[in-house]
Amino acid sequence: MSNKEIIKRPWRKGDDASHLNWVYGINPVKEVLTYASNTVKGVYVLKGSKNKRLTEIAAIARRRNLLIKEVDAEFFNTFEGDVHQGVCVLVEGVRAITVAEVYERAVVSGKGRQPLFVILDEIEDPRNFGAILRVAECAAVSAVVYQSVRQAGMSDVVGKTSAGASALVTSCEVSNVKHAIRFLQGRGVFVYGAYEGGERVLWDVDLTVPVAFVFGSEASGMRRIIKEMCDELIHVPMYGKVESLNVSVACGVFLFECKRQREMAARYKKA
């Protein structure tokens, strides 16, 4: 379906457009238009708005030859009260991609970088999922692997929370992450589970090798079978009274410790 055909009518939740997702809010939309305009099927802007930032977004869309539709405020009711700021885009979901394809991309197109994966074991809160995608994109991970069941899927809430990163980061939906873990381990990727009861501290683990981090659900953490499959369970030490971090925050700590180690190793190699 062409941009023009989609823009003729406002799509709403429940429409037969499962391959399409909304991204809304000024900053998320700007990120998508700037870095992933090829996925955009429609740009919707509040009619009569004098907001200079919306004018800037419209200008970016025009430069990329995207059709723009001005809509009334009522149009944005589809987002159930979330802050839309008078702009949204309809984006086409990423083509289904397998773990094998993800790994091949990481090795062939990784520009010499060691692969770095995030594996999610039943993350059910879409805002946590969106925040993880945002962190993962900022850390330039090879891919985020997640389940098709008992897991928050791609949605407008995820797109908003991720600040547009959901349209930028490589993601891979699988039936069960245990198969992805086995596949990556079989190709030399070390799989570390983020677990407060892990024996070693994150800082003491060599993360300059190919790595995948596994993060469990908000309520119960990783499933027992997933813990057993990990090469090792590691943790971030807690120095205050609260016993654990939010899963998206923990993801950021793990990913950027990995990036720090790799940056330092690269500097020593050049010296």
C-alpha positions as CSV (number, residue, x, y, z in Angstrom):
1,M,0.0,0.0,0.0
2,S,1.4,3.4,-1.0
3,N,1.9,6.4,1.3
4,K,-1.0,8.2,-0.5
5,E,-3.4,5.4,0.1
6,I,-2.6,5.1,3.8
7,I,-2.8,8.9,4.4
8,K,-6.3,9.1,2.9
9,R,-7.7,7.7,6.1
10,P,-6.6,7.7,9.7
11,W,-5.6,4.2,10.9
12,R,-6.8,3.3,14.3
13,K,-5.9,0.5,16.7
14,G,-7.7,-2.6,15.7
15,D,-7.3,-2.0,12.0
16,D,-5.9,-4.7,9.8
17,A,-2.4,-3.2,9.8
18,S,-0.4,-5.4,12.1
19,H,2.8,-4.7,10.2
20,L,2.4,-1.0,10.9
21,N,3.3,0.9,14.1
22,W,2.8,4.4,15.3
23,V,5.6,6.6,16.6
24,Y,4.5,9.9,18.1
25,G,5.9,12.8,20.0
26,I,8.3,15.5,18.5
27,N,11.6,13.9,19.4
28,P,10.7,10.3,18.5
29,V,9.2,11.4,15.2
30,K,12.2,13.6,14.4
31,E,14.6,10.6,15.0
32,V,12.6,8.4,12.7
33,L,12.4,11.0,9.9
34,T,16.1,11.7,10.2
35,Y,17.4,8.1,10.4
36,A,14.7,5.8,9.2
37,S,12.6,7.7,6.8
38,N,12.4,4.7,4.4
39,T,10.1,3.0,6.9
40,V,7.6,5.9,7.1
41,K,4.2,5.4,5.5
42,G,2.5,8.6,6.7
43,V,3.2,11.8,8.6
44,Y,0.4,13.4,10.6
45,V,0.6,16.9,12.0
46,L,-1.9,18.9,14.0
47,K,-3.8,21.3,11.8
48,G,-3.2,25.0,12.4
49,S,-0.3,24.5,14.8
50,K,2.2,27.3,15.1
51,N,4.8,25.2,16.9
52,K,8.2,25.9,15.3
53,R,9.3,22.3,16.1
54,L,6.4,20.9,14.1
55,T,7.2,23.2,11.2
56,E,10.8,21.8,11.3
57,I,9.5,18.2,11.3
58,A,7.3,19.0,8.3
59,A,10.3,20.4,6.5
60,I,12.3,17.3,7.1
61,A,9.4,15.1,5.8
62,R,9.2,17.2,2.7
63,R,12.9,16.9,2.0
64,R,12.4,13.2,2.1
65,N,9.5,13.3,-0.3
66,L,7.0,12.1,2.4
67,L,3.4,13.0,2.2
68,I,2.1,15.0,5.1
69,K,-1.5,15.0,6.4
70,E,-2.9,17.8,8.6
71,V,-5.4,16.4,11.1
72,D,-7.7,17.7,13.9
73,A,-6.8,17.2,17.5
74,E,-9.4,14.4,17.8
75,F,-7.2,12.3,15.5
76,F,-4.6,11.9,18.3
77,N,-7.2,10.3,20.7
78,T,-6.0,7.0,19.4
79,F,-3.0,7.3,21.7
80,E,-5.1,7.2,24.8
81,G,-3.8,10.3,26.6
82,D,-0.1,9.7,26.0
83,V,1.8,12.9,25.0
84,H,1.7,13.1,21.2
85,Q,2.7,16.8,20.9
86,G,0.6,17.1,17.8
87,V,2.6,14.8,15.5
88,C,2.9,11.2,14.7
89,V,4.2,8.9,11.9
90,L,3.0,5.5,10.7
91,V,6.0,3.3,10.2
92,E,6.3,-0.1,8.6
93,G,7.6,-2.8,10.9
94,V,10.9,-4.4,10.3
95,R,10.9,-7.5,8.1
96,A,10.9,-10.7,10.1
97,I,14.6,-11.6,10.7
98,T,16.1,-14.8,12.1
99,V,18.8,-15.2,14.7
100,A,21.0,-16.6,12.0
101,E,20.5,-13.4,9.9
102,V,21.1,-11.3,12.9
103,Y,24.4,-13.1,13.7
104,E,25.5,-12.9,10.0
105,R,24.9,-9.2,10.0
106,A,26.8,-8.6,13.2
107,V,29.8,-10.5,11.8
108,V,29.8,-9.3,8.2
109,S,28.6,-5.7,8.8
110,G,30.1,-5.1,12.2
111,K,33.0,-3.0,10.9
112,G,35.4,-5.1,13.0
113,R,33.4,-4.7,16.2
114,Q,32.7,-7.8,18.3
115,P,29.0,-8.8,18.3
116,L,26.9,-7.6,21.2
117,F,23.4,-8.9,21.7
118,V,20.6,-8.2,24.2
119,I,18.2,-11.1,24.9
120,L,14.9,-10.4,26.7
121,D,13.2,-13.2,28.7
122,E,9.6,-12.1,29.1
123,I,9.8,-8.4,29.5
124,E,6.1,-7.5,29.7
125,D,6.0,-3.8,30.3
126,P,6.0,-1.9,27.0
127,R,7.7,1.1,28.6
128,N,10.5,-1.1,29.9
129,F,10.8,-2.7,26.4
130,G,10.9,0.8,24.8
131,A,13.5,2.0,27.3
132,I,15.7,-1.1,26.6
133,L,15.5,-0.5,22.8
134,R,16.6,3.1,23.4
135,V,19.6,2.1,25.4
136,A,20.4,-0.7,23.0
137,E,20.4,1.7,20.0
138,C,22.5,4.2,21.9
139,A,25.0,1.4,22.6
140,A,24.9,0.3,18.9
141,V,24.1,-3.3,19.8
142,S,24.1,-5.9,17.1
143,A,20.4,-6.8,17.8
144,V,17.8,-7.2,20.5
145,V,16.2,-10.6,20.6
146,Y,12.8,-11.1,22.3
147,Q,10.0,-13.6,22.4
148,S,6.6,-13.5,20.6
149,V,4.8,-14.7,23.7
150,R,4.7,-13.4,27.3
151,Q,6.6,-10.4,26.0
152,A,5.6,-6.8,25.2
153,G,5.7,-6.5,21.4
154,M,6.3,-3.5,19.2
155,S,3.6,-0.9,19.7
156,D,3.0,2.9,19.8
157,V,3.9,3.0,23.5
158,V,7.1,1.2,22.8
159,G,7.9,3.6,19.9
160,K,7.2,6.6,22.1
161,T,9.2,5.3,25.1
162,S,12.1,4.3,22.9
163,A,12.3,7.9,21.5
164,G,12.1,6.4,18.0
165,A,14.8,3.8,18.6
166,S,12.3,1.0,17.9
167,A,12.5,1.9,14.2
168,L,16.3,2.1,14.3
169,V,17.6,-0.8,16.3
170,T,17.8,-4.3,14.7
171,S,15.3,-6.5,16.5
172,C,14.5,-10.2,16.2
173,E,11.3,-11.8,17.5
174,V,11.6,-15.6,18.2
175,S,9.2,-18.2,19.6
176,N,11.5,-18.9,22.6
177,V,14.8,-17.2,23.4
178,K,16.3,-20.5,24.6
179,H,16.8,-21.4,20.9
180,A,18.5,-18.1,20.2
181,I,20.8,-18.7,23.2
182,R,21.8,-22.1,21.9
183,F,22.4,-20.8,18.4
184,L,24.7,-17.9,19.6
185,Q,26.6,-20.1,22.0
186,G,27.3,-22.5,19.1
187,R,29.0,-19.7,17.3
188,G,31.3,-18.6,20.1
189,V,29.1,-15.9,21.7
190,F,29.4,-15.8,25.5
191,V,25.9,-15.6,27.1
192,Y,25.8,-13.8,30.5
193,G,22.6,-13.6,32.5
194,A,21.9,-10.5,34.5
195,Y,21.1,-11.9,38.0
196,E,21.5,-10.4,41.4
197,G,22.6,-13.7,42.8
198,G,25.4,-14.1,40.2
199,E,28.8,-15.1,41.5
200,R,30.9,-12.5,39.7
201,V,30.5,-8.7,39.4
202,L,30.0,-7.2,36.0
203,W,33.3,-5.3,36.1
204,D,35.3,-8.5,36.7
205,V,34.1,-10.2,33.5
206,D,36.0,-9.9,30.1
207,L,33.4,-8.3,27.8
208,T,35.8,-7.7,24.9
209,V,34.8,-11.0,23.3
210,P,31.4,-11.7,21.5
211,V,28.8,-11.2,24.2
212,A,25.0,-11.6,24.7
213,F,23.3,-10.3,27.9
214,V,20.1,-11.8,29.1
215,F,17.6,-9.8,31.1
216,G,14.6,-11.4,32.8
217,S,11.1,-10.2,33.5
218,E,10.3,-7.4,35.8
219,A,8.4,-9.6,38.3
220,S,10.3,-12.9,38.4
221,G,13.5,-12.4,36.5
222,M,14.9,-15.0,34.2
223,R,13.2,-18.4,34.0
224,R,15.1,-21.2,35.7
225,I,15.9,-23.0,32.4
226,I,17.3,-19.7,30.9
227,K,19.5,-19.2,34.0
228,E,20.8,-22.7,33.5
229,M,21.6,-22.2,29.9
230,C,23.7,-19.0,30.5
231,D,27.4,-19.4,30.4
232,E,27.5,-17.4,33.7
233,L,25.3,-15.3,35.9
234,I,26.7,-11.9,36.8
235,H,25.5,-8.9,38.8
236,V,25.9,-5.2,39.4
237,P,26.7,-4.5,43.1
238,M,24.1,-2.5,45.0
239,Y,25.5,0.2,47.3
240,G,22.2,1.6,48.7
241,K,19.2,0.2,50.4
242,V,17.2,-0.7,47.3
243,E,18.1,-4.3,46.2
244,S,17.8,-4.1,42.5
245,L,17.7,-1.8,39.4
246,N,14.9,-1.4,36.9
247,V,15.6,-3.7,34.0
248,S,16.1,-1.0,31.5
249,V,18.6,0.8,33.8
250,A,20.4,-2.5,34.4
251,C,20.6,-3.0,30.7
252,G,22.2,0.4,30.3
253,V,24.8,-0.4,32.9
254,F,25.7,-3.8,31.4
255,L,25.9,-2.4,27.8
256,F,28.0,0.6,28.6
257,E,30.4,-1.4,30.8
258,C,30.9,-3.6,27.8
259,K,31.4,-0.6,25.5
260,R,33.9,0.9,28.0
261,Q,36.0,-2.3,28.1
262,R,36.1,-2.5,24.4
263,E,37.0,1.1,24.0
264,M,39.8,0.7,26.5
265,A,41.1,-2.4,24.8
266,A,41.1,-0.6,21.4
267,R,43.1,2.3,22.9
268,Y,45.7,-0.1,24.5
269,K,46.0,-1.9,21.1
270,K,46.8,1.4,19.3
271,A,49.3,2.5,22.0
